[in-house]
Amino acid sequence: MSKVLRLLERLELILPGFHGYKQKELIREDDLLVRRHVASLIDNARQRVEQAMPQVVRTSPDLLPLVDSLRKRMLTVAERVRHAEAGYSGYFDRIKVVEDTLEKVLEADLQLVETGKQLVEQATQLASNPQNAAQRLNELLDTVEQTLENRTRILLGVS
């Protein structure tokens, strides 16, 4: 079984309706599906951070500026993911997506989804361990931003 197929199957299990960029007319829909899912995970993590803020104020008031900055960054990153170039229209027209490129895109998609899930998990740790959780959340947001940039470069053929 090829690595592309394994990646594709994992994403299809996570994202109902995902077609794996198989049909040209569904490329935009698949891309939008992935980005919406990742953005919703980031939104979920942000909501958990907001719920933990009163506890952080009580236990570690000096961390409130850091946590508030983190909350704002989550808003920004979620919007960036949500409003990234939709469907990469034109990219697929100019670049023939070969299996190697598709594998890299699927890897990036899966990394975005898995990192989004980790954000939600870490956000639940914020109330009990604010310093470590905030640091880890910032690192995960860095990963989302870097993966999104890498994914765009892959599709542009610049990777």
N, C-alpha and C positions, 0 to 999 in steps of 0.2 A: 504494500500500500504506500503510495507516495506521500511525502510530507505535506504537499498542497492539499490532498484529500483529507488528511487528518486535521489540518488547520481549518479547512472548510467545514468539516463535520462538527468540530467544536463550536465554531461560530454559529452554525445553523441550530445547534442545540440551545445556545444562549439567546439567539435573536430569531424568534419565529418570523417567518416571511423573508428571511435573508436568502438570496439566490446565489451568492458567491461570485458576483460579477460575471455570470455565465452568459447572460443575454444582454446584448448591447442596449436595448431599450430599458432594461432594468438596472443599469449601472448607477444611475442617479438615485434611484429608489434604495438600492443596497447601501450606497454611501450615506444617504440621509438617515437610513435606519440605524447604521452604526453610530453616526454622530449624535443622533437624538438619544440613543441608549446611553452613551458615555456621558452626555450632558446631564441626563436625568440622574445618573449615579452621582455626579459631582453635586448636583442640586440637593440630593438626598443627604450627602455628607455635610453640605453647608447647613442644612436644616438641623442636623444632629449637633453641629458646632454651636449653632444659635441656642439650642436647647441646653447645652452644657455651660453656656456662658454664666448664668447665675451661680452655678456651683464653682466655677473658676474664680469668680469675683469673691466668693466667700473664702475659698481655700488658698488662692494665689492671686491676689488682686494686682500684683506687679506684672502678671502675665496678660492682663486684659488687653493692653495695646497690641501685643503680639497676636492674640486670638482674634481680635477684631480685624487686624490686618489680614490674617489668614482667611477670615470670612469674606472679606472684600475681594481677595484674590480668587477665591472659589467662584464668586459671581463672575469675575472677569474671564477666568479660564473656561467656565461653562458656556458663556456667551461666545467665546472664541471658537470653541468646539462646535457649538450649535450653528454658528454662522460662517464657518469655514467655506471655502469655495464649494458650492453645491455640485455634487456629482462629478466634479473635475471635468465638466463638459469641455470638449475640445482636446483635453489631454489624451483621452482614449482614441480620439479621431486621428491625432497626429502620431501617436506612439502605438505600435502594435504590442499589445500586452502579451508577452511570452510567459511561459510557465514560471520562469525564475522571477519575473516582475510580479506576477500574481501571488507567488509565494511570499514575497517581501511585503506586499500590501496586506495580505491576510495575516501575516505575523504582526504587522503594525496594528491592524484592527484588533486582533486578539489581545495584544499588549495594552491597548487603550481600554478595552473592556475589563481586563483583569486588574489594571491599575485603578480604574473607577471603583471596582468592588473593594479593593484594598483601602481606598479613601473612605468608603462607608465604614469599613471595619475599624479603621484608626479613629474616625470621628467619634465612635462609640466609646473609645478609651480616653477621650479628652477630659471628662469630668474626674476620672480617677487618677489620671497621670498626665496632667496638662503640659508639662515641659516636654516630655518625650513624645507625646502624641502630636503636639504642635510642630515639633521638628520633623517628625516623620510625615505629617501631612504636607508640609512645605516640600519635602523631598519628592513625594508622590506627585504633587502638582508640577514640579520640575520635569518629572518623567512624562507626564501627559503632554506638556508643551513640547518637549524634545521629540516625542514620538509623533505628534501631529506634524511638526516641521519635517521630520524624516519621511513621513508618509507622503507629504506633498512633493518632496524632492524625488522620491521613488517614481511617483506618477509623472513627474516632469522629465524623468530620464536623467536626472542630475546626481543620483545617488552614487 
